[in-house]
Amino acid sequence: MRLAVLASTSAAVAAASSRKAKTAELSAVFAALVTEGATGTEIEAAVGLLTGAPRQGRIGIGWATVAKLEIEPVDVPSLDVLDIDQLLVDVAQIHGPGSAQLRAERLLRTLTRATATELNFCRMILVGELRQGALAGVVSDAIAKTAGVPLALMRRATMLQGDLGQAAVLALHEGEVGLRSVQLAVGRAVEPMLASTAASPAEALEVVAEEVSVEWKLDGARIQVHRDGDEVRIFTRNLNDMTARLGGVVETVRTFECESCVLDGEVLGMTADGDPAAFQDTMSSMGADGASESAVDASGQYLHPSFFDLLFLDGESLIDRPLRERQDALHRVAARHLIPTIQTQSVEAADAHLAAALEAGHEGVMIKSLDGVYEAGRRGKSWRKVKPVHTLDLVVLAAEWGHGRRQGWLSNLHLGARHPETGELIMVGKTFKGLTDELLAWQTEAFLASEVRRSSTGHTVYVAPVHVVEIGLDGAQGSTRYPGGVALRFARVRAYRPDKSPEEADTLDAVRALLPRARRLPD
């Protein structure tokens, strides 16, 4: 398929205002791929480009490199999708001294054949700035529509496959039969189940309306652990392999009473006194090669894994079993490494468990339906997180240069929440509070590396939407200043969340839920 088709479709999707219209535009592309007899590689490449997430991952091309490319666009399209896919493969393999120049030369060899529309599309792909409202959810809808398969089946196969492009190949080439063949497999990461928010245990119990599991919510790093015999692999919530950096967790899981399993849990930094460490300290400890649960670093901190779910055990997938059965099995397998949990229908008991979690220095509690199945990759109603201090995970859209003591640092952050339907990032506020000198230095370097453009005055640096930051706030208020009609109140930075992807950031609905009830906006 010609790259021009994807580029023009991307522009049309960006201009479309409704999810239905975006889906129709994308579906036409996938129908054309089927008609042309596209290979699996071509379909995977097209999916990656249309979602702004190439299958090669981030390849280290920054705004500065792309901005320096002097290219005169051509009039007649000649590039194919696979030409750009191969370009990304080649560029990703260029490292070492002189790599910047070599990458620029490789980019020029291909992009000098691009039309103006194709060139703009490729530039946005390279710097991670493809904001067209066609994130994975919309593309998944379009693939299901084209293939004539149930959307729920498409989503399930994608989550179990851990890759939308590969699921697209199955849907378009093999239909329902291919998608139903996808099962949870030990060693292949699946997207984790996510939680919605609730203001209190009472609110969560009202929504779930049945017996629940109430678990302490740790401020650690989410991990998914796969074991097959002595072979253990550990994945982050973004499905990155962290096995080599968590040797202690590997050792711990090898002692569990099973032959094979897939566990969902958290790894948390603990101080020498047994208190939970701050999230950024946990992430720092995870950065040490071979960090061990028993190893204590210079600050007296060590890593401790705790588990709250079991997805697979000794040859059998458990994701379609109710949580109460999964918990019973988890107790048998990992009894010494469980997150403190109670089963109850009582608001009073849930409140007491929340108080105990807070007293122990943790964030809050998770309240889950004991009859609920594991919905991989979904933010389902059967899981609710309760954190008394309001926090949101938002995406940094831009930052402004500081002044006074912060002269020379990028300081004031522009923050975005996801649109609940399209996934587009909507600005909801700014903050420069809560930033230490260490964070200011780090974010200045990181933002300049992911810069995509600057304001006309140069005061504001716009960045690729890849940095997720946890924001503490007092609530929200109605506002005409921002496009979402809502703004953050007294926002401050708590920590950056490198373990989370922009797709996991909170939605505009989550921000609106913090409005005083009398002023909440209609759907």
Residue, then its C-alpha position, 0 to 999 in steps of 0.5 A: m500500500r502507498l504511504a500516501v493512503l495512510a498519510s491522507t487517512s491520518a489527516a482525515v481522521a484528525a479532522a473528524s470530530s466523532r469516533k464513528a467518523k474516525t472509525a469509518e476512515l480507518s476501516a476503509v484503509f484496512a479494507a484496502l489492505v485486505t483487497e490488495g492482499a497485504t502481508g502480515t508485516e505490512i498490516e502490522a506496519a500500517v497499524g503501528l503507523l496509524t496509531g503513532a506507535p511503530r512496531q519498532g518502538r521509540i527509535g531515538i529520533g528527536w525534534a532537533t534531528v527532524a527539524k534540521l532535515e532540509i527536504e523539498p517534497v515531491d509531487v508524485p507519491s512513490l513510497d510504500v508503507l514497507d519503505i517507511d517500516q524498513l526505514l525505521v528498522d534501519v534507523a533503530q539499528i544505528h548507534g555509537p559515534g557519529s550515529a546522529q549524522l548516519r541517521a540523518e543520512r538514512l532518513l534523507r535517502t527515503l524522505t526525499r521521495a515523500t510528498a508534502t502530506e507524507l513528509n508531515f505524517c512521517r515527521m510526526i511519527l518520528v517525534g511521537e507527535l501523531r495527534q489525530g485521535a486514532l489511538a489503539g482503541v479507535v484503530s481496534d474498532a476499525i479493524a473489527k468492523t473491517a474483519g466483521v468480528p465482534l469488537a469484544l473478541m478483537r479487544r480480548a485477542t489484542m490484550l492476550q496477544g499483547d500486540l494490536g498489530q499481530a491481532a489485526v493480522l489474525a482478524l483480517h486474515e483468519g477472522e473469528v477463528g484466528l482471534r479465538s485461537v489466542q490464549l494466555a501463554v506463559g512468557r508472553a505479556v498481556e496487558p494488565m487489568l486497570a481500575s476506575t476510581a471511587a471517592s470512598p469505600a462506600e461509593a465503590l461498594e455501591v457500584v459493585a453491589e456485591e461481596v468484594s475484596v478490599e486490598w491495600k493499594l501500594d505505591g509501587a511498580r506494577i509487575q507481571v511475572h511469568r514462570d515456566g519451570d525455572e524460567v522466570r520473566i518479569f514485565t512492567r505494566n507497559l509490557n517491557d521486560m525487566t527480568a534482568r533488573l529484578g533478580g530478587v523477584v526471580e529468586t522469590v517466584r522460583t520458590f513458589e509451589c507450582e510448575s508454571c504461573v502468571l502473577d499480577g502484583e507490585v514491587l515496592g521499595m521498603t526502608a530498613d525499618g520496614d516502611p514503604a519507600a516513595f515511588q521514585d525511590t522504588m523506580s531508582s532501585m529497580g534501575a539497579d542491575g539484578a536488584s534483589e529482594s534481600a539486597v539493601d542499597a546504600s540508603g538501606q532500602y530493599l525491594h519486596p514483591s507482593f501479589f494480588d492476582l493469579l492469571f495462570l496456574d500449571g497449564e490452565s488459564l484462570i482469567d475467566r474464573p471469578l476473583r474469589e477462585r483466583q485468590d484461593a489459588l493465589h493463597r496456595v501458591a504465594a502465601r508469603h507474598l500477598i498484599p493484605t486483603i479482606q473479603t467483605q460486604s461491610v462498608e465499616a470493614a472496608d473503611a477500617h482496612l483503608a485506615a490500616a493501609l493509610e496508617a502503614g504508609h500506603e496510598g489507599v485500597m483497591i475494591k474488587s468484585l469477587d465474582g469478577v473475571y480478569e478483563a485484561g487491558r480494560r478499566g472495568k467497573s469491577w475494580r475500583k481504587v480509593k485514594p483519599v488524596h486526590t491524584l491523577d495521572l496526566v500527560v505533559l504536553a509542554a513546559e515553559w522556561g522558568h525565571g528567577r531561581r528556575q532560570g534555565w530550567l523548564s518549569n511550568l508544566h502543561l497537563g493533559a487528560r485523555h478524551p474518554e472516546t477518542g483518546e486525544l489529549i485535552m489540556v486541563g491545567k498547568t503547575f510548577k509546584g512540587l518540583t525539586d531541583e533534581l526533578l527540574a534538571w531531569q525534566t529539562e533534559a528529558f523534555l528537550a530530548s522529546e521536543v517537537r516545536r516551540s511557541s513563536t516566542g520560544h518561551t514554551v517547549y511542546v513535547a511528544p506526549v510520552h511523559v506521564v506524571e502523577i499530580g496531587l490536587d485539591g479538586a477541579q473547577g469549571s473553566t472556560r480557559y481550557p477546551g475540556g471546560v474544567a481545570l485543576r485546583f492547586a495541582r502539584v507534582r508528586a512523581y513522574r510515572p515512567d512505568k505508565s504509558p500515555e494510554e493509561a493516563d486518566t481521562l477527562d471524565a476522571v477530572r470532571a468527577l472531581l467537580p463539586r457535585a452540583r457543577r458536574l458537567p453532563d456526559 
